[in-house]
Amino acid sequence: MIKLKGLRQIQPYVAGQQPQESNMIKLNTNENAYGPSPKVAEALRSFDAHELRRYSSLDQAALSQALAVNLGVSPDQLIIGNGSDDILSMAFLAFFNSGEPILFPDLTYGFYKVWADLYHVPFREIPLAEDFTVRTADYLGGNGGIILANPNAPTGIYKSLEELEEILVGNPDVVVVVDEAYIHFGGQSALPLLEKYSNLFITRTFSKDAALAGLRVGYGIGHPDLIAVMKAIKDSINPYSVDMLAERLALAAVEDWAYYQKTGQAIQETRDWFATELSMLDFQVLPSQTNFILVKPSQIPAAALFQELQERKIYVRYFPKVARIKDYLRISIGNQEEMERVLAAIKDIIRASEETSL
């Protein structure tokens, strides 16, 4: 690196591979296999590009109102951002300033540690239990805040509302952030707890449930006082962070939520079927309430299976540098046809491996 004063050195987040091959099955970044609602496509076709000469709205009032109705909250409990990563990043700036360490699991969304380092927020990574669950008691001590992905990633494991409430009760003086990126796929949202706990802040994304990962829209839900602090942070960084087209298409998605309820159910059914099939092949499959599963193959090393699948243009996620899951693969759930092809490929790979070892 060049020698200049003031240059920042930081270990960045490592995003999943984005291959561009034709005829591939892409199951490495937990995207939604079913695509956006037809009404989103219709809104895109009808969008007047001439509108782009203007800045986007400051408060995304139309989208906030639609979301408020859909979620059963008031618009002043919502903030819209450029993806939930934008919301989470601002939450680190808004809520974690006491000087005490914040808490999050040692095996979770990798961006949490990156933001803590970037914003000089002290933190402690709390080891997950042997079965990869979050132990409630570990989050009841002194701290400067808590952030939990629920369901967690990359494990897929969901923590009950009763356990989350125990954490909220045990930490009345700090903000507890619950990242619900995957809540659409089987877990129960913490939304009912908002009325009782002003220290709860929930984040959501349109990337997973609404199949709009390429659009970048997310939102936060919390007490109006928390939202006011978040909006002050947003206005201090980029008040126009949500572009006009993104808001319009996200609004179309919310207005056709019945479509996403159907596709979400289809993903859950395929996930459960695929998990059962892999279990029958002696894979260790962690219980998942997400659109992915974390699995440990027994008949072939994870690294070898990862490579063999990739040679067949099937992309899954492998974490060779993460000690606790270096023997696991995270497999996003595609549509039923895709997952049947993946299962057939896995069986072929295992069969070939067994024949080679004879």
C-alpha positions in Angstrom: 0.0 0.0 0.0 1.2 3.5 -0.7 2.6 5.5 2.3 0.2 8.4 3.0 -1.0 9.9 6.2 -4.5 9.1 7.3 -5.3 6.0 5.2 -7.6 3.6 6.9 -6.9 -0.1 7.1 -9.8 -2.4 7.8 -10.8 -6.0 7.1 -13.8 -5.7 4.8 -16.9 -8.0 4.6 -16.4 -10.8 2.1 -19.6 -11.1 0.0 -20.7 -14.3 -1.8 -19.4 -15.1 -5.2 -21.5 -13.7 -8.1 -20.9 -16.0 -11.1 -22.4 -15.0 -14.4 -22.5 -18.3 -16.2 -25.5 -19.5 -18.2 -27.4 -22.6 -17.1 -26.0 -22.5 -13.6 -27.9 -23.2 -10.3 -26.9 -20.3 -8.0 -27.5 -21.3 -4.4 -24.7 -19.3 -2.6 -26.2 -16.0 -1.6 -29.7 -16.8 -0.4 -31.6 -15.1 -3.2 -35.2 -15.8 -3.8 -35.6 -18.4 -6.6 -39.1 -17.3 -7.6 -38.4 -13.7 -8.6 -40.5 -10.6 -8.0 -44.2 -10.2 -8.2 -45.6 -9.7 -11.7 -46.9 -6.3 -10.3 -43.3 -5.3 -9.7 -42.5 -6.0 -13.4 -45.5 -4.1 -14.4 -44.5 -1.1 -12.2 -41.0 -1.2 -13.8 -42.4 -1.2 -17.4 -44.7 1.7 -16.6 -42.0 3.8 -14.8 -41.4 7.2 -16.6 -37.7 7.7 -16.9 -38.3 11.5 -17.1 -39.1 11.4 -13.4 -35.5 10.6 -12.6 -34.5 14.2 -13.2 -35.8 14.9 -9.7 -34.3 13.7 -6.4 -36.1 10.9 -4.6 -38.4 11.6 -1.7 -36.9 12.2 1.7 -39.2 10.1 3.8 -40.5 7.5 1.3 -44.0 8.3 2.6 -45.9 6.1 0.2 -43.8 3.1 0.9 -43.8 3.8 4.6 -47.6 4.0 4.7 -48.0 0.8 2.8 -45.5 -1.0 5.0 -47.2 0.4 8.1 -50.6 -1.1 7.1 -49.0 -4.4 6.1 -47.1 -4.7 9.4 -49.7 -3.2 11.7 -47.5 -0.3 12.9 -47.5 3.4 12.5 -45.4 5.2 9.8 -43.4 7.0 12.5 -42.2 3.6 13.6 -40.5 3.0 10.3 -37.3 4.1 8.5 -36.5 3.0 4.9 -33.0 2.5 3.7 -30.8 1.3 0.8 -31.1 -2.3 1.9 -31.1 -3.6 5.4 -27.3 -3.3 5.4 -27.8 0.4 5.2 -30.2 0.3 8.1 -28.0 -1.9 10.2 -25.0 0.3 9.5 -26.8 3.4 10.7 -28.0 1.5 13.8 -24.4 0.9 14.8 -23.9 4.7 14.6 -27.2 5.6 16.3 -27.4 3.1 19.2 -24.0 1.8 20.2 -22.2 4.8 21.7 -21.9 4.1 25.4 -18.4 2.8 25.3 -19.4 -0.6 26.6 -19.0 -3.6 24.4 -21.9 -4.7 22.3 -22.7 -8.4 22.1 -23.4 -10.6 19.1 -22.7 -14.3 18.3 -19.3 -15.6 17.2 -21.0 -17.2 14.2 -23.5 -14.9 12.6 -23.7 -12.3 9.8 -20.2 -11.2 9.1 -21.0 -7.5 8.6 -21.6 -7.0 12.4 -17.9 -7.3 13.2 -17.0 -5.1 10.2 -19.3 -2.3 11.3 -18.0 -2.5 14.9 -14.5 -2.2 13.7 -15.3 0.6 11.2 -17.2 2.7 13.7 -14.9 1.9 16.7 -17.6 0.2 18.6 -16.2 -2.2 21.3 -17.7 -5.6 21.0 -17.7 -9.2 22.3 -18.4 -12.2 20.2 -20.4 -14.7 22.2 -19.8 -18.3 21.3 -22.8 -20.2 20.1 -23.7 -23.4 22.1 -22.4 -26.7 20.8 -25.7 -27.2 18.9 -25.2 -23.7 17.3 -28.0 -22.1 19.3 -27.9 -18.7 21.0 -27.8 -19.1 24.8 -30.1 -16.5 26.4 -28.0 -16.3 29.6 -25.0 -15.2 27.7 -26.8 -11.9 26.8 -28.0 -10.9 30.2 -24.8 -9.3 31.5 -23.6 -5.7 31.3 -23.2 -4.5 27.7 -23.6 -1.5 25.4 -26.2 -3.2 23.2 -27.1 -6.4 21.5 -27.5 -7.5 17.9 -29.0 -10.8 16.9 -30.0 -12.2 13.5 -33.2 -14.2 14.0 -33.2 -16.6 12.4 -29.4 -16.6 12.5 -27.2 -16.8 9.5 -25.4 -18.9 8.5 -26.9 -21.5 10.8 -30.6 -20.9 9.9 -31.6 -21.5 13.6 -34.5 -19.5 15.0 -34.7 -18.2 18.6 -38.2 -18.1 20.2 -40.0 -14.9 21.1 -40.0 -16.0 24.7 -36.3 -16.2 24.7 -36.0 -12.8 22.9 -38.3 -11.2 25.4 -36.1 -12.5 28.2 -33.1 -10.7 26.6 -35.2 -7.5 26.2 -36.3 -7.6 29.9 -32.7 -8.3 31.0 -31.3 -5.3 29.0 -33.7 -2.4 29.6 -31.1 0.3 29.2 -29.6 -0.6 25.8 -31.0 -1.2 22.3 -31.5 -4.8 21.2 -31.4 -5.0 17.4 -33.1 -8.0 15.9 -32.1 -8.6 12.3 -35.1 -10.4 10.6 -33.7 -10.7 7.1 -35.0 -14.3 7.0 -38.2 -14.1 9.1 -40.4 -14.7 6.1 -39.4 -18.4 5.9 -40.9 -19.9 9.0 -40.0 -17.9 12.1 -42.3 -15.7 14.2 -41.5 -12.0 14.0 -40.6 -10.0 17.1 -43.1 -7.3 15.9 -45.6 -8.2 18.7 -42.9 -7.2 21.3 -42.6 -3.6 20.0 -45.6 -2.4 22.1 -43.9 -3.6 25.3 -40.3 -2.8 24.7 -39.1 0.6 23.5 -35.5 -0.7 23.3 -36.3 -3.2 20.5 -35.3 -2.3 17.0 -36.1 -4.7 14.1 -34.6 -4.7 10.7 -36.0 -6.2 7.5 -35.0 -6.5 3.8 -36.7 -6.8 0.5 -33.9 -8.9 -0.8 -35.0 -12.3 0.5 -38.8 -12.4 0.9 -39.6 -10.0 -2.0 -36.9 -11.3 -4.4 -35.5 -7.8 -4.8 -31.8 -8.3 -3.9 -30.7 -6.3 -6.9 -32.8 -3.3 -6.0 -31.5 -2.6 -2.5 -34.4 -1.6 -0.2 -34.6 -2.4 3.5 -36.3 -0.9 6.6 -36.2 -0.6 10.3 -39.0 -0.8 12.8 -39.0 0.6 16.3 -40.2 3.1 18.9 -40.6 6.6 17.3 -37.8 8.0 19.4 -35.4 5.4 18.0 -36.6 6.1 14.5 -36.0 9.8 15.1 -32.4 9.1 16.0 -32.0 6.9 12.9 -33.4 9.5 10.6 -31.0 12.1 12.0 -28.2 9.7 11.2 -29.6 9.1 7.7 -30.0 12.8 7.0 -26.4 13.3 8.1 -25.0 10.8 5.7 -27.3 10.6 2.6 -31.0 11.7 2.9 -31.6 10.5 -0.7 -30.3 7.0 -0.1 -33.5 5.3 -1.4 -33.8 6.0 -5.1 -37.1 6.8 -6.8 -37.3 3.6 -8.8 -36.5 1.4 -5.8 -39.3 3.0 -3.8 -41.8 2.6 -6.6 -41.0 -1.1 -7.1 -40.8 -1.9 -3.4 -44.3 -0.3 -3.1 -45.6 -2.6 -5.8 -44.2 -5.6 -4.0 -45.9 -4.6 -0.7 -49.2 -4.2 -2.6 -49.0 -7.8 -3.9 -47.8 -9.5 -0.7 -50.2 -12.4 -1.2 -47.8 -13.4 -4.1 -44.9 -13.5 -1.7 -46.8 -15.5 0.9 -47.3 -18.2 -1.8 -43.7 -18.2 -2.9 -42.4 -18.2 0.7 -44.5 -21.2 1.5 -43.2 -23.0 -1.6 -39.6 -22.3 -0.5 -40.3 -23.7 3.0 -41.9 -26.9 1.5 -38.9 -27.4 -0.8 -36.5 -26.7 2.1 -38.1 -29.3 4.3 -38.1 -31.9 1.5 -34.5 -31.2 0.6 -33.4 -31.4 4.2 -35.1 -34.7 4.7 -33.5 -36.1 1.5 -30.0 -35.0 2.7 -30.6 -36.5 6.1 -31.3 -39.8 4.4 -27.8 -39.5 2.8 -26.3 -39.2 6.3 -25.8 -35.4 6.1 -26.0 -33.5 9.4 -28.7 -30.9 8.6 -29.2 -28.0 11.1 -32.9 -27.1 11.7 -33.6 -24.1 9.5 -36.3 -21.4 9.4 -34.7 -19.6 6.5 -34.3 -20.0 2.7 -31.1 -22.0 3.2 -29.8 -24.9 5.1 -26.4 -25.5 6.7 -25.3 -29.1 6.2 -22.3 -31.3 7.1 -21.8 -34.2 4.6 -20.5 -37.4 6.1 -19.4 -39.4 3.0 -17.3 -36.8 1.3 -15.5 -33.7 2.7 -17.3 -30.4 2.4 -14.5 -28.9 0.4 -14.6 -31.7 -2.1 -18.4 -31.6 -2.5 -18.2 -27.8 -2.9 -15.7 -28.2 -5.7 -17.5 -31.0 -7.5 -20.8 -29.1 -7.4 -19.1 -26.0 -8.8 -17.7 -28.0 -11.7 -21.3 -28.9 -12.4 -22.3 -25.2 -12.3 -24.0 -25.5 -9.0 -22.8 -22.8 -6.6 -23.2 -23.1 -2.9 -21.4 -21.4 0.0 -18.3 -22.8 1.7 -16.6 -21.2 4.7 -13.1 -22.7 4.8 -11.7 -19.9 7.1 -14.5 -20.2 9.7 -13.2 -23.0 12.0 -16.6 -24.0 13.5 -18.2 -24.6 10.1 -15.3 -25.5 7.9 -16.8 -29.0 7.4 -20.2 -27.6 6.4 -21.8 -26.1 3.3 -24.6 -23.5 3.2 -27.1 -24.3 0.5 -29.7 -21.8 -0.5 -33.1 -23.2 -1.5 -34.0 -22.8 -5.1 -37.3 -23.9 -6.7 -38.3 -27.6 -6.6 -36.9 -28.4 -10.0 -33.5 -26.9 -9.1 -33.2 -28.7 -5.8 -34.1 -32.0 -7.4 -31.2 -31.5 -9.9 -28.9 -30.6 -7.0 -29.9 -33.7 -5.1 -29.3 -35.8 -8.1 -25.8 -34.2 -8.5 -25.0 -34.8 -4.9 -26.0 -38.5 -5.2 -23.8 -38.8 -8.3 -20.8 -37.2 -6.6 -21.1 -39.5 -3.5 -21.5 -42.5 -5.7 -18.4 -41.6 -7.7 -16.5 -40.9 -4.5 -17.4 -44.3 -3.1 -16.4 -46.1 -6.4 -13.0 -44.3 -6.4 -12.3 -45.3 -2.8 -12.8 -49.0 -3.6 
